[in-house]
Amino acid sequence: MSVSIHAPARALALAAGLILCLGAGVAGASPVTPGHPAGSRVVGHLYVNDNTAGANTIAAYARHADGSVTPVPGSPFATGGAGTGTGIGSQGALQKADHGRLLLAVDAGSNQISVLRIEHDGALAPVAGGPVASGGDEPVSIAVHGGRVYVANAGTDSDYAGFNLTPAGALTPIADGGFALPAGSDPGDVLINATGTRVAGTRVGTSLIDSFVVGPAGRLVAAASSPYAAQGPGPFGSEFSPTDPDQLFVSNAHGGADAGTVSAFADGDGGALTSIGSSPFPNNQTAPCWVTITRDGQFLFTVNTAVPSISSYAIAPSGALTLVGNTPFAGTDTSSLGPEDARLTASQSMLWVVDTHGDALSGFHVSDGTVTPVAGGPIALPAGAAPFGIVTTS
């Protein structure tokens, strides 16, 4: 993968008009069709931001106990905004809120954020009021904690914008709650910790990390030394530990062939970031981009877009990382997959990855920090897909 995947242009030359229809089965299951073998109950849902040009849509799937997925009737669902029709490199383009009752999506083509209600059957319904302006140009990432929402805008008018979210799904801007970014910052991710007290963001284009304390009324207060120099070029995917809100992990995507690393930071008083142990921690892979962590805070997985592969790390109580191993994606020709955002299921037993370049989804079984590709390789999506952002629900 050329490092230009995260360049400000963000164009991946993918065609518009994405409608997701899964093909081959997962882990030996039958192909994805509206029908489904009896006896395999629905255990949750999976959503993908289609990023379609013109009218953007969200594809919705039911996840079954046997590991297979089937389309939710009515899918894909219109967001009310517009996508770009080309791939976008970012983490968190789709997020759930209000205890899984709401879904928030970036509409990068219309500079908006859409809010949809998740129905009991997995269907999506737009909330009243429709999409709202994202507070900048080309929104690419969303962070949510309770009634607070922060959006990273990566276009000409680049910034982090803050919003309040009501249980009814209404988004209203936080007065003076944003933070402007210099041209060329190319933010790839904005995120908030488990207590809602810290916000961080990555500037892929200039290899910097923003750190904020969440001040009164949700305003962002930059740490005294923010932005911080990243520990490698192209800081990208990020996650706070779900069990220790003072630990922050950041992938370093642009170090070159076999030189990927993941950094670990302590987020201390006033948002000060300090390195943990011998950070950054190498994985001997290329272009580690997207990051996700198990709910118990014991394991971290990063998607190596250029290989492609999944790196598994064990997380010590101190936050130091130990590489468990690297698992290639399944299939005979994976060089063009371009895997991006990844999400664990609520049971932590499966990891789903959006393969943007390959117009596909990849699934991995997860057990004690190791991942195993599902049988049959990636699940094909139609030619011309441009998906980014994925969410799973229980």
C-alpha positions in Angstrom: 0.0 0.0 0.0 1.3 3.4 -0.8 1.2 5.8 2.1 -1.0 8.0 0.0 -4.0 6.0 1.3 -4.2 8.6 4.1 -3.2 11.7 2.1 -5.5 14.7 2.3 -7.1 13.9 -1.1 -8.2 10.5 0.4 -9.3 9.4 -3.1 -9.0 5.6 -3.7 -10.5 5.7 -7.2 -13.5 3.5 -6.2 -16.8 3.9 -8.2 -20.0 5.3 -6.7 -23.3 3.6 -6.2 -22.5 1.0 -3.4 -25.3 -1.4 -2.5 -23.9 -4.1 -0.2 -25.0 -7.7 -0.9 -22.9 -10.3 0.9 -21.9 -13.4 -1.2 -20.0 -16.4 0.1 -20.8 -17.7 3.6 -18.9 -17.2 6.8 -17.2 -20.1 8.6 -18.9 -22.7 6.4 -22.3 -21.1 6.6 -24.6 -20.9 3.6 -24.4 -17.8 1.3 -26.0 -14.7 2.5 -29.6 -14.6 1.3 -32.9 -13.1 2.7 -33.7 -16.6 4.0 -31.7 -18.4 6.6 -31.4 -22.0 7.9 -33.7 -22.7 10.8 -32.1 -22.9 14.3 -29.5 -20.1 14.0 -30.9 -17.2 16.1 -30.0 -13.6 15.6 -27.5 -12.5 18.2 -26.9 -8.9 17.0 -26.5 -6.7 14.0 -23.7 -5.2 11.8 -23.8 -1.9 10.0 -21.5 -0.4 7.3 -21.3 3.2 6.1 -21.7 2.7 2.3 -20.4 6.3 1.6 -22.4 6.3 -1.6 -22.2 9.4 -3.8 -25.4 11.3 -3.9 -27.8 9.6 -1.4 -25.6 8.0 1.2 -26.9 4.7 2.8 -26.1 2.4 5.7 -26.1 -1.4 5.0 -27.5 -3.5 7.8 -27.1 -7.2 8.5 -28.4 -9.6 11.1 -25.6 -11.6 12.8 -26.5 -15.2 13.5 -25.3 -17.6 16.2 -23.6 -19.8 13.6 -21.4 -16.8 12.5 -23.3 -16.1 9.3 -25.0 -12.8 8.4 -28.1 -11.9 6.4 -29.4 -8.6 5.2 -32.0 -6.8 7.4 -35.2 -6.3 5.3 -35.1 -2.8 3.7 -31.3 -2.6 3.7 -29.6 -0.4 2.7 -31.1 2.5 4.6 -30.8 6.1 3.5 -29.0 8.5 5.9 -30.5 11.7 4.3 -27.0 13.0 3.5 -24.5 12.3 0.8 -21.3 10.2 0.6 -18.3 10.8 -1.7 -18.4 7.6 -3.7 -14.7 7.1 -3.1 -12.8 5.4 -0.3 -11.9 7.4 2.8 -9.2 6.4 5.2 -10.4 7.1 8.8 -11.4 5.3 11.9 -14.9 5.8 13.5 -17.0 6.9 10.5 -19.9 5.1 12.1 -20.7 5.0 15.9 -23.5 3.8 18.1 -25.0 6.0 20.9 -27.6 6.0 23.6 -26.8 2.5 24.7 -27.0 1.1 21.2 -30.4 2.7 20.3 -28.9 5.3 18.0 -26.4 5.2 15.1 -24.4 8.2 14.0 -22.8 8.3 10.5 -20.6 10.8 8.7 -21.9 12.0 5.4 -18.6 13.2 3.9 -20.0 14.3 0.6 -22.5 16.7 2.1 -20.5 17.8 5.2 -23.2 16.4 7.6 -23.8 14.0 10.4 -26.8 11.7 10.3 -28.5 10.2 13.3 -30.7 7.0 12.8 -32.6 5.1 15.3 -31.9 1.3 15.5 -35.2 -0.6 15.6 -35.6 -3.9 17.4 -35.3 -5.9 14.2 -32.2 -4.0 13.2 -33.8 -1.7 10.7 -32.8 2.0 10.7 -35.1 5.0 10.8 -33.9 8.6 10.5 -34.6 10.8 13.6 -36.6 14.0 13.2 -34.8 17.0 11.9 -32.5 15.1 9.4 -28.7 15.4 9.1 -27.0 18.4 10.7 -23.9 20.3 9.5 -20.7 18.7 10.7 -19.1 21.9 11.8 -16.5 21.8 9.0 -15.7 20.1 5.7 -15.6 16.4 5.0 -16.4 14.8 8.3 -14.5 11.5 8.7 -14.6 10.4 12.3 -17.0 10.5 15.3 -16.5 10.1 19.0 -19.4 9.6 21.4 -19.8 9.4 25.2 -23.2 9.8 26.6 -24.7 13.0 25.3 -21.4 14.4 24.0 -20.3 14.0 20.4 -17.1 15.1 18.7 -16.5 15.1 15.0 -13.2 15.3 13.0 -13.5 17.2 9.8 -10.7 16.6 7.3 -11.4 19.0 4.4 -10.4 22.6 3.8 -12.3 23.7 6.9 -10.6 21.2 9.2 -11.4 20.9 12.9 -12.8 19.0 15.8 -16.4 20.0 16.3 -18.4 19.4 19.5 -22.1 18.6 19.8 -24.7 17.7 22.4 -26.9 14.7 21.7 -30.4 14.2 23.1 -32.0 10.8 23.7 -34.3 11.7 20.8 -31.3 11.9 18.5 -31.1 15.7 18.1 -27.5 17.1 17.6 -26.8 20.7 18.6 -23.4 22.4 18.4 -21.5 23.1 21.7 -20.9 26.8 22.0 -17.2 27.4 21.5 -16.8 23.6 21.6 -14.6 23.2 18.5 -10.9 23.3 17.8 -9.5 24.5 14.5 -6.7 22.5 12.8 -4.1 23.8 10.4 -4.2 23.1 6.7 -2.7 19.7 5.9 -3.4 18.1 9.3 -5.5 15.4 7.7 -7.2 14.1 10.9 -7.8 10.3 10.8 -9.5 9.7 14.1 -11.1 11.5 17.1 -11.9 9.5 20.2 -13.1 10.0 23.8 -12.2 7.9 26.9 -14.6 5.8 28.9 -15.2 8.5 31.5 -15.8 11.2 29.0 -13.0 13.4 30.5 -10.4 13.1 27.7 -10.5 13.5 23.9 -7.7 12.7 21.5 -7.2 13.0 17.8 -4.6 12.0 15.2 -3.2 14.3 12.6 -2.1 11.8 9.9 -0.7 14.4 7.6 1.7 16.1 10.0 2.3 13.2 12.5 0.9 14.9 15.5 -1.5 13.8 18.3 -4.0 16.2 19.9 -4.9 15.8 23.5 -7.7 17.6 25.3 -9.4 17.7 28.6 -13.2 17.9 28.3 -14.0 21.2 30.1 -17.2 22.8 31.3 -20.2 22.3 28.9 -18.1 19.9 26.8 -15.6 22.5 25.5 -12.2 21.1 24.5 -9.3 22.4 26.5 -6.0 21.5 24.8 -3.2 20.1 27.0 -0.4 22.5 27.7 2.0 20.7 25.2 -0.6 19.6 22.7 -0.2 18.7 19.9 2.4 16.0 20.7 4.9 14.6 18.2 3.9 11.0 17.3 6.4 8.2 17.9 6.3 7.3 14.2 5.1 8.8 10.9 1.4 8.8 10.2 -0.3 8.3 13.6 -3.7 6.9 12.7 -6.1 4.6 14.4 -6.5 5.2 18.1 -8.2 3.7 21.2 -8.4 4.5 24.8 -8.3 1.4 27.0 -11.9 0.5 28.0 -10.7 -0.4 31.5 -8.1 2.3 32.1 -9.3 5.7 30.8 -5.8 7.1 31.2 -4.2 4.7 28.7 -4.1 5.7 25.0 -2.9 3.6 22.1 -2.1 4.9 18.6 -1.0 3.1 15.5 1.9 4.5 13.4 1.0 3.7 9.8 3.6 5.3 7.6 6.9 3.8 8.9 7.5 1.8 5.8 7.8 -1.9 4.9 7.8 -4.2 7.9 8.3 -1.2 10.2 4.8 -0.8 11.7 4.4 0.1 15.4 1.8 0.8 18.0 2.4 3.5 20.6 1.2 3.4 24.2 0.7 6.6 26.2 -0.4 7.6 29.7 -2.9 10.4 29.5 -2.2 12.3 32.7 -3.2 15.5 34.5 -4.3 18.2 32.1 -4.2 15.8 29.2 -0.4 15.4 29.2 0.8 12.4 27.2 3.8 10.4 28.3 5.3 7.3 26.8 4.7 3.9 28.4 7.6 1.5 28.7 9.5 0.9 25.5 6.8 2.4 23.3 6.4 2.3 20.4 5.9 -1.5 20.1 6.8 -3.1 16.7 4.7 -5.6 14.9 7.0 -6.2 11.9 4.2 -5.5 9.5 3.4 -2.7 7.0 0.9 0.1 7.6 -0.9 -0.6 10.9 -3.9 1.6 10.7 -7.1 0.7 12.5 -7.1 -0.3 16.2 -9.6 -2.0 18.4 -9.4 -3.3 22.0 -11.3 -6.1 23.8 -13.7 -4.9 26.5 -11.6 -6.4 29.3 -8.7 -4.3 28.1 -6.4 -7.3 27.8 -5.8 -7.5 24.0 -5.3 -5.0 21.2 -5.8 -5.7 17.5 -4.5 -3.5 14.7 -5.3 -3.9 11.0 -2.2 -3.8 8.8 -3.7 -2.4 5.6 -0.8 -3.0 3.2 0.0 -6.7 4.0 -2.9 -7.3 4.8 -2.9 -8.9 8.3 -4.2 -8.5 11.8 -1.6 -8.0 14.6 -2.6 -9.1 18.1 -1.0 -7.6 21.2 -1.4 -8.4 24.9 -1.8 -5.4 27.1 -0.1 -5.4 30.5 -1.7 -3.5 33.4 0.9 -0.8 32.9 -0.2 -0.4 29.3 2.9 -2.0 27.8 2.3 -4.2 24.7 3.6 -7.6 23.9 3.1 -8.9 20.3 1.1 -12.1 20.3 1.3 -12.7 16.6 0.3 -11.6 13.1 -2.5 -13.3 11.2 -2.8 -12.9 7.4 -6.2 -12.4 5.8 -7.7 -15.5 4.3 -7.8 -16.1 0.5 -5.4 -16.6 -2.4 -5.3 -13.0 -3.6 -5.5 -10.5 -0.7 -3.1 -7.9 -2.0 -5.8 -5.6 -3.2 -8.2 -5.8 -0.1 -7.1 -2.6 1.6 -8.7 -3.5 4.9 -9.8 -0.6 7.1 -12.0 -0.1 10.1 -12.6 -3.1 12.4 -15.1 -3.9 15.2 -15.4 -6.7 17.7 -18.8 -8.2 18.4 -20.3 -7.8 21.9 -19.3 -11.4 22.7 -15.7 -10.6 21.7 -15.7 -13.8 19.8 -15.6 -12.3 16.3 -13.8 -9.4 14.6 -15.3 -7.8 11.5 -13.2 -5.7 9.1 -14.2 -3.6 6.1 -12.1 -4.3 3.0 -12.5 -1.1 1.2 -10.2 -1.7 -1.8 -11.4 -5.2 -2.3 -15.1 -4.4 -1.9 -15.5 -7.0 0.8 -15.9 -7.9 4.4 -13.5 -10.1 6.3 -14.4 -12.0 9.5 -12.1 -13.4 12.2 -12.8 -15.7 15.1 -11.2 -14.4 18.3 -10.0 -16.5 21.2 -7.6 -15.4 24.0 -6.0 -12.7 21.9 -5.5 -14.8 18.8 -7.5 -14.4 15.6 -8.4 -17.0 12.9 -9.9 -16.1 9.5 -13.3 -17.5 8.8 -13.3 -20.3 6.2 -13.6 -19.2 2.6 -11.8 -15.9 2.7 -13.3 -12.4 2.4 -17.0 -12.1 1.7 -17.3 -10.4 -1.7 -19.2 -7.1 -2.1 -20.3 -5.7 -5.5 -17.7 -4.0 -7.7 -17.6 -0.3 -7.1 -18.2 -0.4 -3.4 -16.6 2.4 -1.3 -17.5 1.3 2.3 -15.8 2.7 5.4 -16.9 2.6 9.1 -18.4 -0.4 10.8 -20.4 -1.0 13.9 -21.6 -4.2 15.6 -24.4 -4.4 18.1 -25.7 -7.2 20.4 
